[in-house]
């Protein structure tokens, strides 16, 4: 009975060590996936900010040109 109990305890110990390794691997995989998603989100945000900046610059140029045309028309 004592040997059976010790064998069962040893088996449980081996199973828990194996389980911890699997959990650690899954945690590492989840961290890698999260890191990748964050990097993609940062890149997408940078791209969107750059596109917004370009669009705003174009709008300012267009508005400036329109104002200049109106001023020229008013002066003539």
Residue, then its C-alpha position, 0 to 999 in steps of 0.5 A: x500500500x505504501x509503494x502504491x501511495x508513493x508511486x501515485x504521488x510520484x506520478x502526480x508530481x511528474x504530471x504536474x511538472x509536465x503540466x507546468x511546462x505546457x502552461x508556460x509554453x502557452x503563456x509564452x505563445x500568448x505573449x508573442x501573439x499579443x506582442x505581434x498584435x500590439x506592434x501591428x496596431x502601433x503600425x496601423x496607428x502610425x499609418x493612419x496618423x500619417x495619412x491624416x496629416x497628409x489629408x489635412x495638409x492637402x485641405x489647407x493647401x486647397x483652402x489657401x488656394x481658394x482664399x487666394x482666388x477669392x481675394x484676387x476676384x474681389x480685388x478686380 
